């Protein structure tokens, strides 16, 4: 049986074809639901690179051919998110819907790369003058969303890994290290409380804090 070839004499593989009308190479495959899908390219080698990606996804159980957006993953996460305090959950929802949903959230989940997330973080830092604490919350949410996308087999790996650390380094975001009071500083602080009528009623609490090292919540 004569094998199909392109105009350059190259043999076309199974499921590959060449369209003379527009010079496009075509590859057909079935997605995870069995529906017929097509990819196109003017270059045969580029088409075959994409073919290999699709074949690898199929072998790894990745959902091939689905147009799932980051916002879709957010809705899954939002529906299943349990075990959080009401205030924490409300803050998470507000942060995503205010900063992400109408911009970055509209991206296809399988198209998002680590450089994309890095560019997004850089843009909101510059345009919205975002603080590190706010970026921390957004990063925490996105990391959970991409982790969920991996669990649902929409993507293979989490592209969010390590991005925040890079942004901190680039923008010189460093959390100041907590410094313990020296013995002399503790004595000076206690003497100040003892001598000051306005704050002297706090003396027992601070003596207890300094003497035990308890957390504020534990003392409260």
C-alpha positions in Angstrom: 0.0 0.0 0.0 1.4 3.4 -1.0 2.1 5.6 2.0 0.8 9.2 2.2 3.4 11.9 1.8 3.5 15.7 2.0 4.6 17.9 -0.9 8.2 17.6 0.2 8.0 13.8 0.0 8.0 13.2 3.8 5.9 10.2 4.9 2.9 11.1 7.0 2.2 9.1 10.1 -1.1 7.6 11.1 -3.7 10.3 12.0 -1.5 12.9 10.2 -2.7 14.6 7.0 -1.8 17.5 4.8 -4.3 20.1 3.4 -3.3 21.5 0.0 -6.0 24.2 0.3 -4.1 26.1 3.0 -0.8 24.3 3.5 -1.7 23.1 7.0 -0.6 19.8 8.6 -3.4 18.2 10.6 -3.3 15.7 13.5 -6.5 14.1 14.8 -6.9 12.4 18.1 -9.6 11.6 20.7 -9.8 13.5 24.0 -10.4 12.0 27.4 -14.2 11.8 26.6 -13.7 10.1 23.3 -14.5 13.2 21.3 -12.6 13.9 18.0 -10.1 16.8 18.3 -7.6 18.3 15.8 -4.4 20.3 16.0 -2.9 22.2 13.1 0.5 23.6 12.1 2.2 24.9 9.0 5.3 23.0 10.1 5.4 19.2 10.3 8.1 19.1 13.0 6.2 21.5 15.2 3.0 19.4 14.7 4.9 16.3 15.8 6.2 18.0 18.9 2.6 18.7 19.9 1.7 15.2 19.0 4.3 13.9 21.4 2.9 16.2 24.2 -0.6 14.8 23.6 0.5 11.2 23.6 2.5 11.8 26.8 -0.5 13.4 28.4 -2.7 10.5 27.5 -0.2 8.0 28.9 0.0 10.0 32.1 -3.8 10.2 32.5 -3.8 14.0 31.9 -7.2 15.3 30.7 -6.4 16.0 27.0 -8.4 18.5 25.0 -10.4 20.1 27.8 -10.8 23.9 27.9 -10.6 24.3 31.6 -9.9 27.7 33.0 -8.2 28.7 36.3 -11.6 30.1 37.4 -13.1 26.7 36.9 -10.6 25.2 39.2 -11.3 28.0 41.7 -15.0 27.0 41.7 -14.1 23.4 42.4 -11.8 24.5 45.2 -14.3 27.0 46.6 -17.0 24.3 46.7 -14.8 21.7 48.5 -12.9 24.1 50.8 -13.7 23.0 54.4 -12.1 23.3 57.7 -11.3 27.0 57.6 -12.5 29.7 59.9 -15.2 31.8 58.3 -13.1 34.9 58.4 -10.2 33.2 56.7 -12.4 31.6 54.0 -14.1 35.0 53.3 -10.6 36.6 53.0 -9.5 34.0 50.5 -12.6 34.4 48.4 -12.3 38.2 48.4 -8.6 38.2 47.5 -9.1 35.8 44.5 -12.3 37.5 43.2 -10.8 41.0 43.6 -7.3 40.4 42.2 -7.4 37.2 40.1 -10.8 36.3 38.8 -11.3 38.9 36.1 -7.8 38.8 34.8 -5.4 35.9 35.3 -8.3 33.6 36.3 -9.5 33.6 32.7 -6.4 31.8 31.5 -6.6 28.1 30.4 -5.2 26.0 33.2 -3.1 23.9 30.9 -1.6 27.0 29.2 -0.2 28.6 32.4 3.5 28.3 33.0 5.8 29.4 35.8 7.0 32.5 33.8 3.3 33.5 33.3 2.7 33.4 37.1 6.0 35.4 37.6 4.9 38.0 35.1 1.5 38.2 36.8 3.0 38.7 40.2 5.3 41.4 38.9 2.4 43.2 37.2 0.2 43.4 40.3 3.2 44.4 42.5 3.9 47.3 40.2 0.4 48.3 39.1 -1.4 47.7 42.4 1.6 48.4 44.6 0.8 45.2 46.5 2.4 44.5 49.8 4.2 41.2 50.5 1.5 40.1 52.9 -1.2 40.5 50.3 0.9 38.7 47.7 1.5 35.9 50.2 -2.3 35.3 50.4 -2.8 35.3 46.6 0.2 32.9 46.2 -1.2 30.6 48.9 -4.6 30.5 47.0 -3.0 29.9 43.6 -0.7 27.2 44.9 -3.8 25.3 46.3 -5.6 25.8 43.0 -2.8 24.4 40.9 -2.3 21.5 43.4 -6.0 20.7 42.9 -5.6 20.9 39.1 -2.8 18.3 39.4 -5.0 16.0 41.6 -7.8 16.2 39.0 -5.3 15.5 36.2 -5.8 18.8 34.4 -2.1 19.4 34.5 1.0 17.3 35.3 2.9 19.6 37.7 2.3 22.6 39.8 3.7 25.7 37.9 3.4 27.8 41.1 6.2 26.0 42.9 9.0 28.5 43.8 7.6 31.5 42.1 7.0 33.6 45.2 10.5 33.0 46.4 11.8 34.4 43.1 9.6 37.5 43.4 10.8 38.1 46.9 14.4 37.9 45.8 13.8 40.1 42.7 11.9 42.8 44.6 14.0 42.5 47.8 11.0 41.4 49.8 12.4 40.1 53.1 10.6 39.6 56.3 12.5 41.2 59.1 13.9 38.7 61.6 12.5 38.9 65.1 15.0 39.9 67.7 14.7 38.8 71.3 15.1 41.5 74.0 18.4 41.3 75.8 18.5 41.0 79.6 19.3 44.7 79.9 16.4 45.6 77.6 14.0 43.5 79.5 15.1 45.2 82.8 14.7 48.6 81.3 11.2 47.7 80.0 10.0 46.4 83.4 11.4 49.5 85.2 9.5 51.7 82.7 6.2 49.8 83.4 6.8 50.0 87.2 7.4 53.8 87.1 4.6 54.7 84.6 1.1 55.1 86.0 -0.5 54.8 82.6 0.9 51.4 81.8 1.8 49.9 85.2 -1.3 47.7 85.2 0.2 45.7 82.4 3.2 44.8 84.6 2.0 41.3 85.7 1.2 40.3 82.1 4.6 41.3 80.7 6.5 39.8 83.6 4.7 36.6 82.9 5.4 36.8 79.2 9.1 37.5 79.7 9.4 34.8 82.3 7.6 32.0 80.5 8.0 32.8 76.7 4.3 32.0 76.2 2.5 33.1 73.1 0.1 36.0 73.4 -2.8 33.7 72.6 -1.7 31.3 75.4 -1.5 34.1 78.0 -4.9 35.5 76.9 
